[in-house]
Amino acid sequence: MTATPLRVEQSVPQTAMRLREIVFGAARAAAVRAVARLGVADALDDTPATAERLAADVGAEPQSLRRLLRALSCDGIFTETPDGRFAHTEMSRLLRDDAPNSLRYIALWCTEPWTWQAWPLLDEAVRTGSHVFHGLHGKDFFHYLHDDAGESARIFDKAMTASSRQSAADVAELLDLSGVEHVADIGGGQGHVLASLLEKHPEVRGTLLDLPKVVAGADPRLREGGALAARTALVAGDARREIPVDADLYIIKNILEWDDESTRRTLRNVVAAARPGARVVVIENLVDDSLSMRFTTAMDLLLLLNVGGRKHTRESLLNRMAEAGLEVDTIQPVNPYLHAFHATVAGGTT
């Protein structure tokens, strides 16, 4: 008599399995951080490679690296071939430094050491409605970043540069500059959006306004000697205090996410500076109308933790713009993460 192999029927409760995966989300984020820091995506080319070969390239222990890659492959970051080698996927290629839209530094920024200290205090932030950062480090977020966490600050700069460059092309493609002679990028960081617009529209002049240290490091295309410098003015200032720029079009991208009063002051200052009928385009992540809700709502919680800020809903941003004297006529998606609110100035002052 031949024995029949025992087969155990298992019914996996999908809801419980999904919750287990979610509560282990920190392991997934840590795995992405580890593989990005090791540089595995750069070490792997178009030919599948063994964990042993990759470990030798990046200076890792082979079995531990195999375990890391196997965990990541469960989410489509790398894939394991039938013969036990590892190959790239669309997602793993985004962790390469030379990828056109690389997310390596964004992945590192979102998993910096201070984030692991802050996330366990989310319940405290929710109870108080305020950030927890000062309680952790004795100073506010940006002072801590530049005084005590130099490497994290460098990661932040690289992540923001990568993110801005990637969205700049989308913004330049979206915006119609018909009738615009002068565009002002308010709080525009290094000015990647402005540079992309000026390259596309050679008849347009531009102004970049941001804090002194920020404009000092503006995109080389905009600075003295750069290809766009003759058509660019770099203005050092704080949009929350004053906007000394008279333009046909004002762009405000991802700077209205601090406290509500800062948002109100910035929008009022734009209206005070502008002529009646001037165009204003506000570009922000939304937490209630986005193809990337998991991403934008996570960013919203991180803002609560580190600076007490928030991402907007469609209604909250419309309300703030209306309060300032802006008349919104169109809302357009820029990409899966951003929306553009097109408005005109109802009056020169409020």
Buried (B, 14 or more C-beta within 10 A) or exposed (E): EEEEEEEEEEEEEEEEEEEEEEEEEEEBBBBBBBBBEBBBBBBBEEEBBBBBBBBBBBEBEBEEBBEBBBBBBEEEBBBBEEEEBBBBBEBBBBBBEEBEEBBBBBBBBBBBEBBEBBBEBBEBBEEEEBBBBBEBBEEBBEEBBEEEBEEBBEBBBBBBBBBBBBBBBBBBEBBEBEEBEBBBBBBBBBBBBBBBBBBEBEEBBBBBBBEEEBBEBBBBBBBEEBEBBEBBBBBEBBBBEEBEBEBBBBBBBBBBBBBEEBBBBBBBBBBBBBEEEBBBBBBBBBBEBBEBEEBBBBBBBBBBBBBBBBBBBBEBBBEBBBEBBBEBEEBEBBBEBBBBBBBBBBEBEB
